[in-house]
């Protein structure tokens, strides 16, 4: 039997476009973020990343064995299934909840399982095929052949990554760069001023596959106690924390085949007086242009949640979200018509998103702000601010498959992941310190980041144009 039970949290909504524009002009927003069922897992992932960073052994296994029977393959972007019907992923089908306004269609979440998102993506051209800038894009994924992988692009210009990093459970287990991290370390966490930071961690043990990614343009903290903090929510700041363009994602699959994935980001944040365990400001705080998505597939229960809003006001450990309902404004109305071929002067959409259920999992995608200027004129400028998506599926992990999707797959071939002449336990111990990704420097990208970084920081202002969306929860239990 299958039952679908949507749940909506009660919220305050101010839909007028003029009010929304005024809200955008308010100063920075709060780093406090909503608690999710995935928080404990994320804390474990951050702990594993710190172990690798400090040269400790997190009991990482080596690469999985190659070969063996084929399993589900990754679906190409924009397609619901692989070509020729081979190695297909589940068809997402129709959304069980759809918050798209007329003239807008949210991009479906993509496989493989995991969390993905970006604070800002700005494109140009009739087909939006010219990349102008990407700010804090990130992904943490578990592939269908049992690999954890994660990546961050803190800053990208004209299609080129300027600052970023990546990791894999089958290669380098971690990447980390924080050009100004020495300030935080030198003060024991009392003062942190982290610029253009990123960290990824991708590990495999006999119990789980874990992927984690985070990045941001700025994380500033005063009165904290964590000398290794990168993000504002890691500072434990009792006085002040402020962030610009921060985001993170995590994904985990355990040895029973259960999968969890999450993604969360915001354009700006400010908190005075410290945060509680749910990362909500205990004193006075605000957060601007926030989006999140969390999905889980565990023991036949498939759930997904999503949320976004333009402004959050936080006092005494509670939060009020403002402009959090789906809203659209188009000139002319319809934003190009039902066939999406007509020209439009301006299309602005807030808090758009969709939720899906399918055979063995759930997924959702959320977009806080979608701004399209001169649509279908050949001079289109598209700015998407605050995107988050997650996908989670449940797998059968018995018997072990040499190329299967679960942790430990491949170990019954007699190599235990020792193909490269070692047990894989040294992988990542020095990661983030050599190969251009050292703790106090930028990841090596072959580009001079100084002038490009300045230009990108200016683009952050464009990101403050808008963002928001409502959280939806969809539950599915199969008995």
C-alpha positions in Angstrom: 0.0 0.0 0.0 1.3 3.5 -0.8 0.2 6.7 0.9 1.3 10.2 0.2 1.1 12.7 3.0 2.2 16.3 2.2 2.9 18.5 5.2 3.3 22.2 5.2 4.6 24.4 7.9 2.7 27.6 8.6 4.6 30.7 7.5 4.2 34.4 7.0 4.1 35.4 3.3 4.6 38.8 1.8 4.1 38.4 -1.9 4.2 42.0 -3.2 7.1 42.4 -5.6 7.9 45.9 -4.2 8.1 44.5 -0.7 10.3 41.7 -1.9 12.7 44.1 -3.6 12.9 46.2 -0.4 13.8 43.1 1.6 16.7 42.4 -0.7 18.3 45.6 0.3 18.4 44.7 4.0 21.8 43.8 5.3 23.3 40.4 5.6 21.4 37.3 6.6 21.7 34.7 9.4 24.0 31.7 9.3 21.5 29.8 11.5 20.0 27.0 9.5 17.1 24.7 10.1 17.7 21.4 11.9 17.1 18.3 9.7 17.2 14.6 10.4 20.5 14.5 8.6 22.3 16.9 11.0 24.0 14.1 13.1 25.2 12.4 9.9 26.6 15.8 8.7 28.4 16.2 12.0 30.0 12.8 11.6 31.1 13.7 8.0 32.7 16.9 9.2 34.5 14.9 11.9 35.9 12.5 9.3 37.0 15.4 7.1 38.8 16.9 10.1 40.5 13.5 10.8 41.8 13.4 7.3 42.9 17.0 7.5 44.9 16.2 10.7 46.6 13.2 9.2 44.5 10.7 11.2 43.2 7.4 9.8 39.4 7.4 9.5 39.4 3.7 8.5 39.1 4.5 4.9 39.1 1.5 2.5 40.8 1.5 -0.9 39.2 1.7 -4.3 36.5 -0.8 -5.1 37.3 -3.6 -7.5 36.7 -3.0 -11.2 34.7 -5.2 -13.5 31.6 -7.3 -12.6 28.0 -6.9 -13.8 26.7 -3.6 -14.8 24.5 -1.6 -12.5 22.4 1.5 -12.9 24.3 4.2 -14.8 24.2 8.0 -14.4 21.5 9.6 -16.4 22.7 12.4 -18.8 21.7 15.9 -17.9 18.2 16.7 -18.9 17.2 13.1 -19.6 15.1 10.8 -17.4 16.8 7.6 -18.5 20.0 6.5 -20.3 20.0 5.9 -24.0 18.7 2.7 -25.5 16.9 1.7 -22.3 20.1 0.2 -20.9 21.3 0.9 -17.3 18.3 3.2 -16.8 17.7 5.1 -13.6 14.1 5.4 -12.4 11.9 7.8 -14.3 11.0 10.5 -11.8 7.5 10.6 -13.3 5.1 13.5 -12.4 5.9 15.5 -9.3 3.8 14.7 -6.2 4.1 18.3 -5.3 4.6 21.2 -7.8 5.1 24.8 -6.8 6.1 26.1 -10.3 4.3 29.3 -11.3 2.9 29.8 -14.9 5.8 30.4 -17.2 8.4 28.6 -15.1 9.6 25.0 -14.9 12.0 23.9 -12.2 14.8 21.6 -13.5 14.3 18.0 -12.3 16.8 16.8 -9.8 19.6 14.7 -11.4 21.1 11.3 -10.6 23.3 9.9 -9.0 22.1 10.1 -5.4 23.3 13.0 -3.4 22.9 16.7 -2.7 23.8 19.5 -5.1 23.3 23.3 -5.2 24.7 26.7 -6.0 24.3 30.1 -4.5 24.3 31.9 -7.8 24.6 31.0 -11.5 24.5 33.7 -14.2 24.2 32.9 -17.9 23.8 34.8 -21.2 22.4 34.0 -24.6 19.2 32.7 -26.1 19.8 29.2 -24.8 21.6 30.4 -21.7 24.6 28.6 -23.1 27.3 31.2 -22.2 28.4 31.0 -18.6 29.1 34.4 -17.0 29.6 33.4 -13.4 29.1 30.7 -10.8 29.3 31.4 -7.1 29.5 28.6 -4.6 28.4 25.6 -6.5 28.8 22.2 -4.8 27.9 18.6 -4.9 28.2 15.5 -2.7 27.2 12.2 -4.4 27.1 8.5 -4.1 27.4 6.8 -7.5 25.6 3.6 -8.5 28.9 1.8 -8.7 29.8 2.5 -5.1 31.9 5.6 -5.2 31.6 8.7 -3.0 32.5 11.9 -4.7 32.3 15.6 -3.9 33.3 18.9 -5.4 33.0 22.6 -4.9 33.4 25.6 -7.2 33.6 28.7 -5.0 34.2 30.9 -7.9 33.8 30.3 -11.7 34.0 32.9 -14.5 33.2 32.4 -18.2 33.0 28.7 -17.7 36.3 28.3 -16.0 36.7 27.2 -12.3 38.9 29.8 -10.5 38.6 28.5 -7.0 37.5 25.0 -6.2 38.3 21.5 -5.2 37.1 17.9 -5.5 37.6 14.5 -3.9 36.7 10.8 -4.4 36.7 7.7 -2.3 38.6 6.0 -5.1 41.3 8.6 -5.2 42.1 11.7 -3.1 39.9 11.6 -0.1 39.9 15.3 0.6 40.5 18.7 -0.8 40.7 21.9 1.3 41.7 25.5 0.7 41.3 28.5 3.0 43.6 31.3 2.0 43.1 33.2 5.3 42.6 30.2 7.6 45.8 31.1 9.5 43.9 33.9 11.3 41.4 31.5 12.7 44.1 28.9 13.6 46.4 31.5 15.2 43.7 32.9 17.5 42.3 29.5 18.5 39.1 30.3 16.7 38.5 33.5 18.6 38.7 35.5 15.3 38.1 34.0 11.9 38.0 35.8 8.5 37.8 33.0 5.9 37.7 34.1 2.3 37.0 31.9 -0.8 37.2 28.7 1.3 36.2 25.2 0.2 36.4 21.7 1.7 35.4 18.3 0.3 35.6 14.8 1.9 34.7 11.5 0.2 35.3 8.2 2.1 34.3 4.5 2.1 34.3 2.1 5.1 32.7 -1.3 5.5 29.8 0.5 7.1 29.1 3.5 4.8 29.9 5.6 1.8 30.1 9.3 2.8 30.4 12.5 0.7 30.6 16.0 2.0 31.2 19.4 0.4 31.1 23.0 1.6 32.3 26.3 0.4 31.8 30.1 0.7 32.9 33.5 -0.3 33.2 34.8 3.3 32.8 33.4 6.8 33.7 35.8 9.6 33.4 34.9 13.3 34.2 36.6 16.6 34.2 34.8 19.9 34.5 31.3 18.6 36.5 28.3 19.8 37.2 26.2 16.7 40.6 27.0 15.2 39.8 24.7 12.2 36.5 26.4 11.3 35.9 27.2 7.7 32.1 27.9 7.6 30.2 30.2 10.0 28.3 27.3 11.4 31.5 25.6 12.5 32.9 28.6 14.5 30.8 28.2 17.7 30.9 32.0 17.8 29.4 33.5 21.0 29.5 37.1 19.8 29.2 37.6 16.0 29.1 35.4 12.9 28.5 36.6 9.3 28.7 34.8 6.0 28.4 35.5 2.3 27.5 32.9 -0.3 27.9 29.8 1.9 26.6 26.3 1.0 27.1 22.7 1.8 25.9 19.2 0.8 26.2 15.7 2.2 25.3 12.2 1.1 25.6 8.8 2.9 24.7 5.2 2.0 25.0 2.6 4.7 25.7 -1.2 4.4 21.9 -1.9 4.3 21.5 0.2 1.2 19.7 3.2 2.9 20.6 6.6 1.5 20.3 10.1 2.8 21.2 13.3 1.0 21.0 17.0 1.7 21.8 20.4 0.3 21.6 23.9 1.8 22.8 27.4 1.0 22.1 31.1 1.6 23.3 34.3 0.0 24.1 36.1 3.3 23.9 35.6 7.0 24.4 37.5 10.3 24.0 36.4 13.9 24.6 38.4 17.1 24.7 36.4 20.3 25.5 32.8 19.3 23.5 29.9 17.8 21.7 27.0 19.3 22.1 23.3 18.3 19.7 23.9 15.4 21.9 26.7 14.1 19.2 29.3 14.9 20.4 32.6 16.4 19.9 32.7 20.2 20.3 36.5 20.1 19.4 38.5 17.0 20.0 37.3 13.5 18.9 37.4 9.9 19.4 35.3 6.8 18.8 36.2 3.2 18.0 34.1 0.1 18.0 30.6 1.6 17.3 27.3 -0.1 17.5 23.7 1.0 16.5 20.2 0.0 16.8 16.9 2.0 15.8 13.4 0.8 16.0 10.0 2.5 15.2 6.4 1.5 15.4 4.0 4.5 13.7 0.7 5.1 10.8 1.4 2.7 10.2 4.9 3.9 10.9 7.5 1.2 10.7 11.2 2.2 11.8 14.5 0.8 11.7 18.1 2.1 12.5 21.4 0.5 12.3 25.0 1.5 13.4 28.5 0.5 12.6 32.1 1.4 13.7 35.6 0.8 14.3 36.7 4.4 14.5 35.0 7.8 14.4 36.8 11.1 15.8 35.0 14.2 15.4 36.0 17.8 15.9 33.9 21.0 16.3 30.6 19.1 13.2 30.9 16.9 12.8 31.9 13.3 10.2 33.7 11.2 10.4 33.3 7.4 9.3 36.1 5.2 8.3 35.8 1.5 8.4 32.0 1.4 5.5 31.2 -0.9 5.7 30.5 -4.7 5.4 33.9 -6.5 5.8 34.9 -10.1 5.9 38.3 -11.9 6.2 38.4 -15.7 6.1 41.1 -18.4 4.2 40.2 -20.4 2.2 37.8 -18.4 3.0 34.1 -19.0 6.7 34.8 -19.6 6.9 33.7 -23.2 3.8 31.5 -23.3 3.1 27.9 -22.7 5.5 26.8 -25.4 8.3 28.8 -23.9 9.1 30.3 -27.3 7.7 33.8 -26.9 9.8 36.8 -26.0 9.5 38.4 -22.6 10.9 41.6 -21.1 11.2 40.3 -17.5 10.4 37.1 -15.7 10.9 36.9 -11.9 10.0 33.8 -9.9 10.4 33.2 -6.2 10.3 29.9 -4.3 9.7 27.5 -7.1 10.2 23.7 -6.7 9.0 20.2 -7.2 9.0 17.0 -5.1 9.1 13.4 -6.5 8.5 9.9 -5.4 9.5 6.9 -7.5 10.1 3.1 -7.2 12.8 3.0 -4.5 13.3 6.6 -3.5 12.4 10.3 -3.3 13.9 13.6 -4.7 13.2 17.3 -4.7 14.5 20.5 -6.2 14.1 24.1 -5.0 14.9 27.5 -6.4 14.8 30.7 -4.4 15.0 33.2 -7.2 14.8 32.8 -11.0 15.4 36.1 -12.8 15.2 36.1 -16.6 15.7 39.4 -18.5 15.0 39.7 -22.3 13.9 36.1 -22.5 14.0 34.5 -26.0 15.5 37.7 -27.6 19.0 36.4 -28.2 20.2 38.8 -25.5 18.8 36.7 -22.5 20.4 37.2 -19.1 19.4 34.5 -16.7 20.3 34.6 -12.9 19.4 31.7 -10.7 20.0 32.5 -7.0 19.7 29.8 -4.4 19.3 26.4 -5.9 19.2 23.2 -3.9 18.3 19.6 -4.8 18.6 16.1 -3.3 18.0 12.5 -4.5 18.0 9.3 -2.4 17.3 5.7 -3.2 17.2 2.5 -1.3 19.3 -0.5 -2.6 19.6 -4.2 -1.9 23.1 -4.7 -0.7 23.1 -8.6 -0.6 24.8 -10.4 -2.1 27.9 -8.2 -2.5 28.4 -7.0 -6.0 31.9 -6.3 -7.4 30.6 -3.2 -9.0 27.6 -2.6 -6.7 26.3 0.6 -5.2 26.9 -0.3 -1.5 29.9 0.2 0.9 32.3 -2.7 0.8 31.2 -3.9 -2.6 34.2 -5.4 -4.4 35.8 -6.9 -1.2 34.8 -10.4 -2.0 37.1 -10.5 -5.1 40.0 -11.0 -2.8 41.7 -7.7 -3.3 39.9 -5.7 -0.5 40.6 -2.6 -2.5 44.4 -3.1 -2.6 44.8 -2.8 -6.4 47.4 -0.1 -6.2 49.7 -2.0 -3.9 48.5 -0.6 -0.6 45.5 -0.9 1.6 44.2 2.5 0.8 44.6 3.7 4.3 47.1 6.3 3.4 44.8 7.9 0.9 44.0 11.4 1.9 46.3 11.7 4.9 48.3 14.4 3.2 45.4 15.6 1.0 44.8 19.3 1.2 48.4 19.9 2.0 50.1 19.1 -1.3 48.9 19.2 -4.9 48.0 22.9 -4.6 45.2 22.4 -2.0 47.0 23.3 1.2 45.1 24.5 4.3 46.3 28.1 3.9 46.3 28.5 0.2 44.0 28.3 -2.8 43.6 25.2 -4.8 45.8 25.2 -7.9 43.7 26.0 -10.9 46.2 27.5 -13.3 44.6 30.9 -13.2 45.5 34.2 -11.5 42.5 34.6 -9.2 43.1 38.1 -7.8 41.4 40.2 -10.6 38.8 37.5 -11.2 38.0 37.2 -7.5 37.4 41.0 -7.3 35.0 40.8 -10.3 33.2 37.9 -8.8 32.7 39.6 -5.4 31.0 42.4 -7.3 28.7 39.8 -8.8 27.6 38.8 -5.3 25.6 42.0 -5.3 23.6 40.7 -8.2 22.9 37.6 -6.1 21.2 39.8 -3.6 18.3 40.4 -6.1 16.2 37.7 -4.5 15.6 34.1 -3.4 13.0 32.1 -1.5 10.8 29.0 -1.4 8.6 26.9 0.8 9.5 23.7 2.4 7.4 20.7 1.5 7.6 17.2 3.0 6.3 14.2 1.2 6.3 10.8 2.9 5.9 7.4 1.2 5.7 4.1 3.1 5.5 0.8 1.3 4.2 -2.1 3.3 
